[in-house]
Amino acid sequence: MSMDRRLVMLALGMFALGTDNFVVAGILPSVSRSLHTSTSLAGQMVTVYALSYAVMAPVMAAVAGGWPRKRLLVSALGLFVVGNVITASAVDLPTVLFSRALAGLGAAMFAPTALGVATSLAAPESRGRALSTVTAGLAGATALGAPLGTFIGGFGSWRTTLWFVAILGLVAMSGLWTMLRSLPQPARIGLRARLAPVRDPRIALTLLTSLFAFGGFLMVYTYAGLVLGRVTGGDETVLAGLLLLWGVAATAGNVLSGRLVDRFDSQPILRAGLGVGIVNFCILPWTAAHPAGAAIALVVWGVCGWGLLVPQQHRLVKTAPQVAPLLLALNNTATYGGLACSGLLGGFALLFMEGRYLGIVGAGLIAIALLLAEAAHRCIEGQRTRAERRSARLAQSV
């Protein structure tokens, strides 16, 4: 099977996971009404899923590191499907939260493995495109899966949406089982060794950039029903249309960044995306009051937010290519850690402010991410300069 077809199969699995991850934002009001709880508590569905992923991704990578890649990918999607079936059948919030943790565990096993396989299949000069192909599954989920799931929920119920997600996962699992052949088997690495790269300040600062950036960008998405409430009027089909627009822009941003990062340094792309994102979120409480303003804000947000993922991954791979799969797994942990924080901090902020102002809170987190990205860039450049000086001195001594 050609490399491209393998990448497409991996992207299909990411599409199922991404749909589950992002569709919750469109059904939170329905969930809160059905389970007789507040929207902020229902929003912890996002927190639990993401926290399960963030904590378990490095653990499961170490525990299941010796498994054949195909078996690991299929088993991960199996857990994911079971988690969503339980969520769709649950009648109380504790059961929902437990099932979200189970689905998050499946995602923790699948996504880092998929990204690691993608980098092993691609030549060094094509890694950006390989990563963008697989992560396009996530971006495509925002463009199609999440809005479609929200739309389905508008005609049925939020349970119908979760059954839809479970079916997506089952289709992806079947496709991977039947179409994937042998895959590269990496050496098994323990948990301590997997966390060792964090001691490198270049890597630590890059991971913290992902944590704060996606914490800020996804906070608004988690509570999109509240942030965009003045435009949607509580109509879930209107919200689905807006999320579709955001998802299309996200897909475009992901694909564009994959092309740019193979030609240019990651830092200008990160600087532009984060800077524009800060401004966009600062004015979101006012631009989101009108249909045209909301549409423009969503496009800018989608391009900037999802345009950051590939440059971050590429920066990590370029910094330490010998441990690229480990770094990609850690970056996914940081990204989902940001998502967990977004649900938690957003729910807390809603106790003190109206939902329309969450964009300002998100902008603050993105601003911290910009400072961290600049610090990471200086560390990388400083180490490169020191290495060049050492090489020059060695050459002179010879």
C-alpha positions, 0 to 999 in steps of 0.5 A: 500500500502506498504511503499516501493511502496509509496516511489517509487511513490514519487521517480517517481515524483522526477524523472520528476522534476529532468529531467526538472531541469538538461536537460536544460544544454544539450539544452542551445546552441540550446535555445540561437540560437533559441531565438537569445540570448547569452548562458549566458542569456539562462542559466538564465533559470536555475537561474529562475527555481531554484530561484523560487524553493528556494524562494517559497518552504518555502512559499508554505509549509506554505500556503499549509501546511493544504492541504491533502498530495496527493492533494498537490503532484498532484497539484504541478505536475500539475503546473509543467506540465503547466510550461513546456508546456508554455516553449515548446511553447514560442517564446521569452526569457521573456516567457521562463523565466516566464514559468521556474518560474512557473515550479519551483513553482510546484517543490517547492510544490512537493519536500519538501512534498515528502521528508517529507512524506518519513521520516514520513513513515520510522523508524528512523534506516531506514531514510537514505535509505528512503531518498536515495530512494526518492532522487534516483528519482533526481539522476536517472533523471541525469542518464536517464531523462536528457541525454535522453532529450538532445538526443531527442533534438539532433534529434528534437529541444529543444522544443521537449525536453521540451514536453518530460519533460511535458509528464514525469510530466503528467505520474508521476501526473497520477501515484500518483493520482491513486496509492497513498492512505492516507498519514500522515497529518502533523500539519500546521506550519506558515512561521515564525516557518518554518524559526525559525530553521535557528537561530540554528548555527548547522542548519544554517551552514549545510544549507550554506554547501548545498548552496555552495556545490551544487552551485559549483557542479552544476555550471559546469553542467549548462554550461556543453556544454561549459565545455565539448565543446572540447570533444563533438565538439558541438554534442548534442548526444555526450554530452548526452552520457557524461551526461548519464555517469555522471548520472549513477555515480550520482545514484551510489553515491546517493545509496552508501551514503544512505547505508553509512550514516546509518552506519557511521557519516555524517562528514567523508562522507562529508569531502571525497566527498567535498575534492575529488570534489575540486581536481577534479574540479581544474584539470577539465580544463585539464582532460576534454580536452580528452575523457578518462580524461573527462569520469573519471572526470565525474564519480568522479564528479557524485559520489562526488556531489550526494553523499553529498545530503543524508548525509546533509539531515541525519545530519539535521534530526539527529540534530533536528528530531522533525522538520525534514520535516521543515529542509528537506524543508529548505535544498531543498531551500538551494540546489536550491539556490545554483543552482540559484547562479550557473547559475548566477555566471557562466553566469557572469564568462563567461564574463571574461573567457572561459567556460573550466575554470568554474571548477576552479570557482566551486572548490572555492565554494566547498572549502567554503562548506568544511569549512562550513561543518567542522564548522557545525561538530564542533558546533554539537559536541560542543553542544553534549559535553555540553549536556553530561556534563550537564547530568553528573552534574545532575546525580552527584547532585542527 
